[in-house]
Amino acid sequence: MDNQDGKTLPELKHQGAGRWLQKEMMTDYYRALSEAPQKGEPVAYLFISGNVGELMRAFGFHVCFPEVNALQCGIKHVSPQYLLRSEDAGYSADVCGYVKNDIGLLLSGNKTSFAQIPPPSLLVCNYAGCTTYIKWWEALAEYYGCPIFVLDSPYNRLDHIRREDIAYVVGQLKELITVCEEVTGTKFDPDRLRETLELARQAEELWVKILHACKHSPSPLDAYFEAVFLMAPIYTLRGTPQAMQYFQAVWEEIQERLIYGLGPVPQEKFRIVLEGPPPWPKFRTFWDMFKSWGAVTVASTYSKVGGLWDVTGRYHDPDNPLESIAEYTLNCYVNWSLPRRRQLLLDYARDYNADGIVIHSVKSCRSFAAGEADFREEFSKELDIPTLLIESDLIDPRYFSDAQMKNRIDAFFESLEHRKYVAARAA
Ligand code: SF4
């Protein structure tokens, strides 16, 4: 095996560990989730963004993320049947595809190739930025006849989190603790929560080191196409020893790549920042369109949907348990104002030495799509940052045209190539 300088490498010890372990952990996660009803164990449904998984785990809940179930269906190419099933039930084409996948799955018996999705014991609507969350959980509460708790996180319009907003969310977390005690019959154990938060903090710090490694050139990791897989345990299993050990193993893999100059493509030619969710049913096809140009994503926003620890520097904190959970829920990407998101993209482009920004705008998700066309106009026309805006969907393959997408991506990299050529001649 050769690195990007063509040097023959010694035997590598850690390559592939992250991917292999991720698959194993997600299999175990779904097995435990499937078995929860037979074992009489409680299940809490949560949203990824700003989730309070640590608190739920401290009560012995299994945490279930219908968004993750939906993306699994997308990548396994079974989402169309669930989208059509929910459309038959009256959900319009405009509704978020994750919602329709979940409702269609529910109406089809909740049996997938990767799990039997259990019914919720409690629906926790950690409402942070996306208005769809509330209506989705209301529909599930009606279908399942299950209690629902809405945790309201005020939208973040400033460049910092206000103390009164933290206090407001902490007050709601105390109410949630009472609800969890009632649903599980388990008394709240602050020490158990602290242990969970300490494990979460360690995993988060390792994940940030992994993401920051992409500042190196060549980048050892694709911060979108690889990161969206590697990140799964930071949401589904955060707060467990397994998740912390997993990120330690991924960090060793990345360190080995740094030592030997390895990266996700044989030769890194372009460094890009990518905004927006992936088109899960076309994931490989989409990635190949970038790889064929030697393009590597060095920073992305979708890999931060569950946490912006890399830029806020704020982690879950066992010494300030409820306050740090509150701050985390307030600080998630879709809860940030558009000016903050705009600045984040610009900061990523500068800090990671990117050649351009690619915005993948998805039909389903207004939380992401809002403002993206304006970003593109400003970045490319006023700031002279090459910016490509492409559109499809995160889960509905009917909105992805292979030929059109390839044409747009090829044209973008051709222009980047020309720009580099002109800059080199002028130097
Ligand atoms: S609209 Fe976007 S953020 Fe909201 S549920 Fe759908 S995919 Fe998630």
Residues whose N, C-alpha, C, O or C-beta is under 5 A from the ligand:
A	BS01	SF4	C96 Y98 C130 T132 S364 C365 R366 S367
